[in-house]
Amino acid sequence: KVWLKASPSFCRPLHLAILQRERCAPPLPRSSTMFRASDIFGRRPGSTPNKPLAAAKAGAAQKRFEPDSGPRTGTWDPATGKYCQEELPADIQELMGIKKKLKAEAQPEQDEREAWGNQDFVKQQPRVLGPSTVGLAAKGRPATVVGAPPGPVDTDSPSVEYRGFSKVDLNDRYYERPEVPINQRPTYWASDSHYFLYWQGEVQRWSICDGASFPAVRAGQLPGWAYKQDHRHLCQAGGWMEAWNGEWREPELEVIFRSTSHHKPQWDDPIIQKSITTVEFNGFSMKELNTRYFLRADETIQGRPSYWDMSGVYFVYWQQQTQRWAICDLKCIDAVREGQCPGWAYRADSSHFANACGWMETRSNQWVDAIIETSV
């Protein structure tokens, strides 16, 4: 041991002795191996000697420096004492206007059945699945109905349209077919003949049935998906019953009966005339007349109730002097109440104004036949 508090005279000979010993010692052999601190001071307990740290770091460096990669940024790694080059995030590259190259598509994995060497297995090419492939295609009606009467349905004939049935197939427009009567009344058919209306003579009511049951109807049976509880006209929205979930219930319907000027009168029954509350006109050359008129039972003109449009400007009234219906405007209301007969259009007979046939209108200061359609 060397005592630091030794006298200078003692320390000087000792220092010279150490220098002389170092000069006389043989030189150490030169080696390419570099000493580490652990070689001198020893390893920490639990560490593994000859751990391939350098190889792992090299592999990581090679991974970071892939060719054809995007721009990189450097980050100081205190463990290695070097900068680690990392690629910029994709969103940053997108902001810089750099488009990253798409990676090569991965090869599809081998099918397990091929791996077993099954010779019967034939790999099929993938195909696009449509709604019909999985059973979700629109369920359209067949082109023809077995049992329905032959011949096309004339869609230019008088028709009745229903809206509000729970069975949506019944919500359709049915056209009159006088050539196919049942119980001495014409039937009404959908344009595709899948459903029709017929008169049940035995119980005196209208019913809606499917076209396939037409032979049974002709044989005297009374099938149907819906029926009227009374014998009133089929255009009446009230009184209908429909079959739904195994029981009969009353639906809330909207019914529209349409006819045109070349059809015969449809509203000659006085009982039915009293039930008419709304009539719509289409086809007059004077566009203001083509609107819907509502019954005003409290507004009696020349002995009968009048019908007014929503604006309260145009109205349909009974001309007592000429025994006919006419359409006029509010400017002439005083003259009308005095018994005069002004109007923009009128009927040529005394039948109900809901009939499309028989209307006259003025064109170029002349009275001519009006080609119109009425909806009740």
Secondary structure, 3 states (H helix, E strand, C coil): CCCCCCCHHHHHHHHHHHHHHHHHCCCCCCCCCCCCHHHHHCCCCCCCCCCCHHHHHHHHHHHHCCCCCCCEEEEEECCCCEEEEEECCHHHHHHCCCCCCCCCCCCCCCCHHHHCCCCCCCCCCCCCCCCCCCCCCCCCCCCCCCCCCCCCCCCCCCEEEEECCCCHHHCCEEEEEEEEEECCEEEEEECCCCEEEEEECCCCEEEEEEHHHHHHHHCCCCCCCEEECCCCCCCCCCCEEEEECCEEECCCCEEEEEEECCCCCCCCCHHHHHCCCEEEEECCCCHHHCCEEEEEEEEEECCEEEEECCCCCEEEEEECCCCEEEEEEHHHHHHHHCCCCCCCEEECCCCCCCCCCCEEEEECCEEEECCCEEEC
